Amino acid sequence: MLTERDPALLPGPTAGQLRDRATIALYVGVGFAIVGVVALVARIPVVATVALGVLFAAGYIAWLVIGGRSQAAMRREIAAGYSTTVDAAGYDLRHPVTGQLLRPSSEAPKKPGRVSFLLQNMRLRPDTWAAKQVDSGDSERQ
């Protein structure tokens, strides 16, 4: 099934599509690594275990290569004034496959910035240096 692409998108795969492909490659590689560990524990012949190790390495290398292409595509998209991966202020947010405008650059992002899992769950005393650093980072993001 072919999907119509918005002509505003740059030619080639979008950063969002490449990011998804890289994620799949990583999951496949990790799957082979898990099967390889099970094969080692189960004392499967060494040839099969080595083959699984090679498949893991191939998945990992594919993740690195496709991830690099995704980063390059993201930089091209940002230069063109839109993003298919990050909802950032000042840039149009477009659907990674169709290119449909999800949020124009004139509107504020619906989910501004990300805060790491660690920072979300940290409880800091308000009078400490670390709390002041987190607070100053929050004010810069807004």
N, CA and C atoms as a LAMMPS dump frame, in Angstrom:
ITEM: TIMESTEP
0
ITEM: NUMBER OF ATOMS
426
ITEM: BOX BOUNDS ff ff ff
-5.0000000000000000e+02 5.0000000000000000e+02
-5.0000000000000000e+02 5.0000000000000000e+02
-5.0000000000000000e+02 5.0000000000000000e+02
ITEM: ATOMS id mol type element x y z
1 1 1 N 0.839 -1.169 0
2 1 2 C 0 0 0
3 1 3 C 0.891 1.24 0
4 2 1 N 0.72 2.074 -0.99
5 2 2 C 1.499 3.305 -1.09
6 2 3 C 0.771 4.434 -0.39
7 3 1 N 1.526 5.22 0.331
8 3 2 C 0.972 6.351 1.056
9 3 3 C 1.406 7.625 0.359
10 4 1 N 0.477 8.543 0.182
11 4 2 C 0.813 9.834 -0.416
12 4 3 C 1.726 10.602 0.527
13 5 1 N 2.792 11.152 -0.044
14 5 2 C 3.717 11.976 0.743
15 5 3 C 3.467 13.438 0.449
16 6 1 N 3.507 14.235 1.497
17 6 2 C 3.388 15.681 1.336
18 6 3 C 4.601 16.179 0.564
19 7 1 N 4.397 17.021 -0.452
20 7 2 C 5.54 17.52 -1.212
21 7 3 C 6.489 18.394 -0.388
22 8 1 N 6.078 18.816 0.794
23 8 2 C 6.96 19.626 1.637
24 8 3 C 8.105 18.803 2.227
25 9 1 N 7.96 17.466 2.22
26 9 2 C 9.022 16.613 2.751
27 9 3 C 10.199 16.568 1.779
28 10 1 N 11.384 16.474 2.334
29 10 2 C 12.58 16.284 1.516
30 10 3 C 12.521 14.893 0.892
31 11 1 N 13.161 14.695 -0.252
32 11 2 C 13.142 13.355 -0.862
33 11 3 C 13.902 12.339 -0.007
34 12 1 N 13.526 11.087 -0.149
35 12 2 C 14.168 10.012 0.602
36 12 3 C 13.451 9.729 1.903
37 13 1 N 13.947 8.729 2.644
38 13 2 C 13.315 8.391 3.915
39 13 3 C 13.464 9.537 4.92
40 14 1 N 12.459 9.709 5.742
41 14 2 C 12.507 10.757 6.755
42 14 3 C 13.332 10.28 7.95
43 15 1 N 13.716 11.22 8.806
44 15 2 C 14.462 10.873 10.014
45 15 3 C 13.636 9.946 10.901
46 16 1 N 12.335 10.161 10.949
47 16 2 C 11.464 9.299 11.748
48 16 3 C 11.432 7.873 11.229
49 17 1 N 11.374 7.71 9.91
50 17 2 C 11.381 6.368 9.328
51 17 3 C 12.725 5.68 9.602
52 18 1 N 13.811 6.406 9.419
53 18 2 C 15.131 5.826 9.654
54 18 3 C 15.328 5.481 11.124
55 19 1 N 14.817 6.333 12.014
56 19 2 C 14.913 6.044 13.456
57 19 3 C 14.184 4.739 13.784
58 20 1 N 13.002 4.546 13.188
59 20 2 C 12.245 3.32 13.436
60 20 3 C 12.982 2.096 12.904
61 21 1 N 13.588 2.222 11.722
62 21 2 C 14.356 1.105 11.15
63 21 3 C 15.567 0.784 12.02
64 22 1 N 16.227 1.8 12.528
65 22 2 C 17.384 1.581 13.399
66 22 3 C 16.958 0.873 14.682
67 23 1 N 15.814 1.249 15.217
68 23 2 C 15.308 0.609 16.434
69 23 3 C 15.019 -0.868 16.184
70 24 1 N 14.434 -1.176 15.034
71 24 2 C 14.153 -2.578 14.689
72 24 3 C 15.464 -3.353 14.582
73 25 1 N 16.469 -2.763 13.923
74 25 2 C 17.766 -3.432 13.789
75 25 3 C 18.373 -3.709 15.162
76 26 1 N 18.259 -2.758 16.076
77 26 2 C 18.8 -2.95 17.421
78 26 3 C 18.063 -4.08 18.143
79 27 1 N 16.735 -4.081 18.062
80 27 2 C 15.969 -5.142 18.724
81 27 3 C 16.298 -6.52 18.15
82 28 1 N 16.472 -6.612 16.838
83 28 2 C 16.839 -7.885 16.217
84 28 3 C 18.211 -8.326 16.722
85 29 1 N 19.167 -7.387 16.766
86 29 2 C 20.499 -7.725 17.263
87 29 3 C 20.473 -8.192 18.701
88 30 1 N 19.717 -7.497 19.542
89 30 2 C 19.613 -7.898 20.949
90 30 3 C 18.929 -9.256 21.066
91 31 1 N 17.938 -9.508 20.215
92 31 2 C 17.283 -10.823 20.205
93 31 3 C 18.276 -11.931 19.902
94 32 1 N 19.137 -11.706 18.905
95 32 2 C 20.16 -12.7 18.59
96 32 3 C 21.141 -12.863 19.75
97 33 1 N 21.457 -11.776 20.448
98 33 2 C 22.362 -11.868 21.596
99 33 3 C 21.734 -12.716 22.7
100 34 1 N 20.455 -12.519 22.951
101 34 2 C 19.77 -13.301 23.989
102 34 3 C 19.75 -14.778 23.608
103 35 1 N 19.422 -15.058 22.34
104 35 2 C 19.42 -16.452 21.883
105 35 3 C 20.831 -17.032 21.977
106 36 1 N 21.854 -16.222 21.679
107 36 2 C 23.238 -16.685 21.789
108 36 3 C 23.618 -17.047 23.21
109 37 1 N 23.191 -16.241 24.166
110 37 2 C 23.479 -16.546 25.58
111 37 3 C 22.778 -17.836 25.979
112 38 1 N 21.527 -17.987 25.554
113 38 2 C 20.796 -19.227 25.854
114 38 3 C 21.513 -20.416 25.216
115 39 1 N 22.021 -20.224 23.99
116 39 2 C 22.742 -21.301 23.306
117 39 3 C 24.016 -21.669 24.066
118 40 1 N 24.705 -20.674 24.597
119 40 2 C 25.906 -20.962 25.39
120 40 3 C 25.569 -21.757 26.641
121 41 1 N 24.513 -21.326 27.317
122 41 2 C 24.108 -21.997 28.556
123 41 3 C 23.634 -23.415 28.259
124 42 1 N 22.949 -23.593 27.144
125 42 2 C 22.414 -24.907 26.775
126 42 3 C 23.467 -25.792 26.107
127 43 1 N 24.682 -25.27 25.973
128 43 2 C 25.798 -26.002 25.381
129 43 3 C 25.51 -26.445 23.948
130 44 1 N 24.924 -25.529 23.168
131 44 2 C 24.707 -25.749 21.732
132 44 3 C 26.09 -25.72 21.063
133 45 1 N 26.271 -26.398 19.937
134 45 2 C 27.593 -26.382 19.28
135 45 3 C 28.115 -24.961 19.053
136 46 1 N 29.432 -24.836 19.145
137 46 2 C 30.093 -23.54 19.069
138 46 3 C 29.793 -22.825 17.756
139 47 1 N 29.689 -23.562 16.672
140 47 2 C 29.435 -22.948 15.362
141 47 3 C 28.119 -22.166 15.386
142 48 1 N 27.08 -22.731 15.982
143 48 2 C 25.788 -22.043 16.066
144 48 3 C 25.888 -20.81 16.958
145 49 1 N 26.62 -20.931 18.042
146 49 2 C 26.78 -19.803 18.95
147 49 3 C 27.552 -18.669 18.282
148 50 1 N 28.599 -19.018 17.539
149 50 2 C 29.372 -17.998 16.817
150 50 3 C 28.498 -17.341 15.757
151 51 1 N 27.687 -18.139 15.065
152 51 2 C 26.782 -17.574 14.051
153 51 3 C 25.816 -16.575 14.69
154 52 1 N 25.303 -16.894 15.863
155 52 2 C 24.41 -15.968 16.567
156 52 3 C 25.159 -14.698 16.972
157 53 1 N 26.417 -14.852 17.369
158 53 2 C 27.235 -13.683 17.702
159 53 3 C 27.447 -12.791 16.492
160 54 1 N 27.664 -13.392 15.342
161 54 2 C 27.837 -12.621 14.1
162 54 3 C 26.533 -11.898 13.759
163 55 1 N 25.405 -12.572 13.931
164 55 2 C 24.114 -11.927 13.652
165 55 3 C 23.86 -10.777 14.62
166 56 1 N 24.252 -10.94 15.881
167 56 2 C 24.132 -9.838 16.836
168 56 3 C 24.975 -8.655 16.38
169 57 1 N 26.23 -8.935 15.992
170 57 2 C 27.123 -7.865 15.54
171 57 3 C 26.558 -7.175 14.304
172 58 1 N 25.97 -7.949 13.392
173 58 2 C 25.37 -7.357 12.19
174 58 3 C 24.213 -6.438 12.558
175 59 1 N 23.382 -6.86 13.511
176 59 2 C 22.271 -6.006 13.964
177 59 3 C 22.764 -4.737 14.618
178 60 1 N 23.823 -4.857 15.406
179 60 2 C 24.387 -3.696 16.088
180 60 3 C 24.993 -2.72 15.085
181 61 1 N 25.728 -3.241 14.109
182 61 2 C 26.331 -2.382 13.085
183 61 3 C 25.238 -1.718 12.258
184 62 1 N 24.187 -2.48 11.916
185 62 2 C 23.064 -1.89 11.163
186 62 3 C 22.43 -0.758 11.968
187 63 1 N 22.29 -0.949 13.288
188 63 2 C 21.724 0.096 14.141
189 63 3 C 22.588 1.352 14.089
190 64 1 N 23.908 1.173 14.156
191 64 2 C 24.808 2.323 14.108
192 64 3 C 24.728 3.048 12.763
193 65 1 N 24.74 2.303 11.676
194 65 2 C 24.728 2.904 10.336
195 65 3 C 23.397 3.612 10.071
196 66 1 N 22.297 2.91 10.339
197 66 2 C 20.979 3.513 10.084
198 66 3 C 20.741 4.677 11.038
199 67 1 N 21.197 4.551 12.291
200 67 2 C 21.073 5.655 13.24
201 67 3 C 21.832 6.887 12.779
202 68 1 N 23.013 6.69 12.206
203 68 2 C 23.779 7.808 11.656
204 68 3 C 23.053 8.467 10.495
205 69 1 N 22.45 7.651 9.638
206 69 2 C 21.668 8.214 8.535
207 69 3 C 20.45 8.988 9.065
208 70 1 N 19.86 8.481 10.15
209 70 2 C 18.723 9.167 10.754
210 70 3 C 19.143 10.531 11.296
211 71 1 N 20.305 10.594 11.94
212 71 2 C 20.8 11.873 12.462
213 71 3 C 21.054 12.869 11.33
214 72 1 N 21.629 12.38 10.226
215 72 2 C 21.884 13.253 9.076
216 72 3 C 20.564 13.749 8.487
217 73 1 N 19.565 12.862 8.396
218 73 2 C 18.258 13.265 7.883
219 73 3 C 17.607 14.277 8.823
220 74 1 N 17.795 14.099 10.132
221 74 2 C 17.228 15.036 11.105
222 74 3 C 17.839 16.425 10.922
223 75 1 N 19.139 16.485 10.691
224 75 2 C 19.781 17.789 10.47
225 75 3 C 19.251 18.445 9.189
226 76 1 N 19.049 17.656 8.134
227 76 2 C 18.492 18.217 6.887
228 76 3 C 17.061 18.727 7.114
229 77 1 N 16.279 17.969 7.875
230 77 2 C 14.901 18.388 8.154
231 77 3 C 14.879 19.685 8.955
232 78 1 N 15.707 19.778 9.964
233 78 2 C 15.764 20.998 10.778
234 78 3 C 16.154 22.187 9.906
235 79 1 N 17.115 21.98 9
236 79 2 C 17.524 23.054 8.087
237 79 3 C 16.371 23.457 7.168
238 80 1 N 15.471 22.504 6.865
239 80 2 C 14.317 22.797 6.021
240 80 3 C 13.145 23.37 6.823
241 81 1 N 13.28 23.422 8.156
242 81 2 C 12.254 24.053 8.981
243 81 3 C 11.209 23.124 9.56
244 82 1 N 11.454 21.818 9.533
245 82 2 C 10.483 20.893 10.119
246 82 3 C 11.218 19.717 10.752
247 83 1 N 10.455 18.893 11.489
248 83 2 C 11.009 17.697 12.113
249 83 3 C 9.981 16.581 12.034
250 84 1 N 10.467 15.36 11.865
251 84 2 C 9.59 14.19 11.914
252 84 3 C 9.878 13.345 13.153
253 85 1 N 10.773 13.832 14.007
254 85 2 C 11.152 13.044 15.182
255 85 3 C 10.932 13.768 16.5
256 86 1 N 11.15 15.073 16.543
257 86 2 C 11.137 15.816 17.804
258 86 3 C 10.146 16.971 17.699
259 87 1 N 9.308 17.118 18.708
260 87 2 C 8.353 18.229 18.757
261 87 3 C 9.061 19.42 19.401
262 88 1 N 9.743 20.22 18.575
263 88 2 C 10.544 21.334 19.078
264 88 3 C 9.921 22.668 18.67
265 89 1 N 10.04 23.654 19.542
266 89 2 C 9.506 24.99 19.256
267 89 3 C 10.23 25.586 18.057
268 90 1 N 9.472 26.284 17.206
269 90 2 C 10.059 26.964 16.064
270 90 3 C 10.151 26.122 14.812
271 91 1 N 9.74 24.865 14.887
272 91 2 C 9.792 23.967 13.733
273 91 3 C 8.445 23.282 13.557
274 92 1 N 8.034 23.083 12.297
275 92 2 C 6.826 22.305 12.032
276 92 3 C 7.075 20.869 12.46
277 93 1 N 6.059 20.239 13.043
278 93 2 C 6.13 18.812 13.35
279 93 3 C 5.316 18.101 12.282
280 94 1 N 5.944 17.179 11.579
281 94 2 C 5.281 16.452 10.496
282 94 3 C 5.28 14.955 10.778
283 95 1 N 4.265 14.286 10.234
284 95 2 C 4.167 12.829 10.365
285 95 3 C 5.337 12.192 9.618
286 96 1 N 6.015 11.192 10.21
287 96 2 C 7.211 10.642 9.588
288 96 3 C 6.976 9.933 8.252
289 97 1 N 5.773 9.438 7.999
290 97 2 C 5.523 8.705 6.753
291 97 3 C 4.819 9.581 5.725
292 98 1 N 3.737 10.225 6.119
293 98 2 C 2.938 10.993 5.159
294 98 3 C 3.42 12.426 5.001
295 99 1 N 4.075 12.951 6.014
296 99 2 C 4.496 14.343 5.977
297 99 3 C 3.387 15.305 6.358
298 100 1 N 2.238 14.775 6.757
299 100 2 C 1.107 15.62 7.16
300 100 3 C 1.545 16.525 8.312
301 101 1 N 1.141 17.783 8.239
302 101 2 C 1.477 18.759 9.28
303 101 3 C 0.712 18.421 10.552
304 102 1 N 1.428 18.077 11.618
305 102 2 C 0.807 17.752 12.9
306 102 3 C 0.735 18.971 13.811
307 103 1 N 1.771 19.838 13.732
308 103 2 C 1.783 21.061 14.522
309 103 3 C 2.617 22.091 13.778
310 104 1 N 2.016 23.264 13.466
311 104 2 C 2.803 24.296 12.783
312 104 3 C 3.821 24.924 13.733
313 105 1 N 4.833 25.55 13.166
314 105 2 C 5.892 26.15 13.979
315 105 3 C 5.389 27.31 14.821
316 106 1 N 4.254 27.89 14.449
317 106 2 C 3.716 29.028 15.2
318 106 3 C 3.088 28.606 16.534
319 107 1 N 2.763 27.325 16.69
320 107 2 C 2.178 26.834 17.944
321 107 3 C 3.275 26.29 18.856
322 108 1 N 3.007 26.325 20.146
323 108 2 C 3.953 25.767 21.123
324 108 3 C 3.894 24.238 21.066
325 109 1 N 5.006 23.57 21.316
326 109 2 C 5.002 22.097 21.333
327 109 3 C 4.042 21.561 22.389
328 110 1 N 3.43 20.426 22.075
329 110 2 C 2.49 19.821 23.018
330 110 3 C 3.225 19.145 24.175
331 111 1 N 4.403 18.586 23.906
332 111 2 C 5.236 17.962 24.942
333 111 3 C 6.605 18.613 24.874
334 112 1 N 6.777 19.765 25.493
335 112 2 C 8.06 20.467 25.357
336 112 3 C 9.202 19.742 26.065
337 113 1 N 10.233 19.435 25.32
338 113 2 C 11.458 18.856 25.87
339 113 3 C 11.241 17.584 26.65
340 114 1 N 12.3 16.896 26.893
341 114 2 C 12.246 15.683 27.693
342 114 3 C 13.09 15.876 28.938
343 115 1 N 12.65 15.262 30.008
344 115 2 C 13.427 15.242 31.232
345 115 3 C 13.804 13.79 31.459
346 116 1 N 15.04 13.536 31.801
347 116 2 C 15.481 12.155 31.974
348 116 3 C 14.679 11.471 33.079
349 117 1 N 14.599 10.154 32.972
350 117 2 C 13.893 9.35 33.964
351 117 3 C 14.462 9.592 35.349
352 118 1 N 15.788 9.699 35.42
353 118 2 C 16.449 9.922 36.706
354 118 3 C 16.013 11.25 37.315
355 119 1 N 16.042 12.333 36.505
356 119 2 C 15.656 13.638 37.038
357 119 3 C 14.177 13.695 37.402
358 120 1 N 13.331 12.994 36.641
359 120 2 C 11.902 12.983 36.961
360 120 3 C 11.642 12.389 38.334
361 121 1 N 12.438 11.396 38.693
362 121 2 C 12.166 10.651 39.913
363 121 3 C 13.054 11.025 41.091
364 122 1 N 13.922 11.995 40.89
365 122 2 C 14.773 12.433 41.996
366 122 3 C 14.007 13.359 42.931
367 123 1 N 14.245 13.194 44.18
368 123 2 C 13.679 14.101 45.175
369 123 3 C 14.854 14.868 45.776
370 124 1 N 14.95 16.151 45.485
371 124 2 C 16.059 16.959 45.973
372 124 3 C 15.561 17.94 47.026
373 125 1 N 16.364 18.122 48.036
374 125 2 C 16.033 19.162 49.011
375 125 3 C 16.147 20.501 48.297
376 126 1 N 15.186 21.403 48.47
377 126 2 C 15.173 22.656 47.715
378 126 3 C 16.358 23.573 47.98
379 127 1 N 17.032 23.422 49.109
380 127 2 C 18.133 24.337 49.447
381 127 3 C 19.496 23.835 48.954
382 128 1 N 19.545 22.768 48.149
383 128 2 C 20.826 22.218 47.707
384 128 3 C 21.24 22.784 46.352
385 129 1 N 22.544 22.641 46.058
386 129 2 C 23.086 23.09 44.773
387 129 3 C 22.429 22.327 43.626
388 130 1 N 22.232 21.014 43.782
389 130 2 C 21.651 20.196 42.713
390 130 3 C 20.23 20.66 42.385
391 131 1 N 19.446 20.994 43.39
392 131 2 C 18.08 21.46 43.142
393 131 3 C 18.081 22.767 42.369
394 132 1 N 19.019 23.656 42.701
395 132 2 C 19.111 24.922 41.971
396 132 3 C 19.488 24.69 40.515
397 133 1 N 20.362 23.712 40.247
398 133 2 C 20.756 23.399 38.872
399 133 3 C 19.571 22.859 38.076
400 134 1 N 18.783 21.984 38.69
401 134 2 C 17.612 21.428 38.018
402 134 3 C 16.597 22.528 37.753
403 135 1 N 16.389 23.422 38.745
404 135 2 C 15.444 24.514 38.569
405 135 3 C 15.889 25.455 37.466
406 136 1 N 17.169 25.764 37.364
407 136 2 C 17.639 26.666 36.325
408 136 3 C 17.497 26.005 34.963
409 137 1 N 17.678 24.676 34.875
410 137 2 C 17.464 23.972 33.614
411 137 3 C 16.02 23.988 33.187
412 138 1 N 15.09 23.88 34.165
413 138 2 C 13.67 23.934 33.847
414 138 3 C 13.285 25.295 33.311
415 139 1 N 13.832 26.383 33.872
416 139 2 C 13.463 27.713 33.411
417 139 3 C 14.035 27.973 32.019
418 140 1 N 15.189 27.373 31.677
419 140 2 C 15.746 27.552 30.339
420 140 3 C 14.921 26.814 29.298
421 141 1 N 14.299 25.682 29.669
422 141 2 C 13.51 24.903 28.723
423 141 3 C 12.195 25.583 28.391
424 142 1 N 11.69 26.415 29.277
425 142 2 C 10.364 27.003 29.069
426 142 3 C 10.417 28.212 28.193
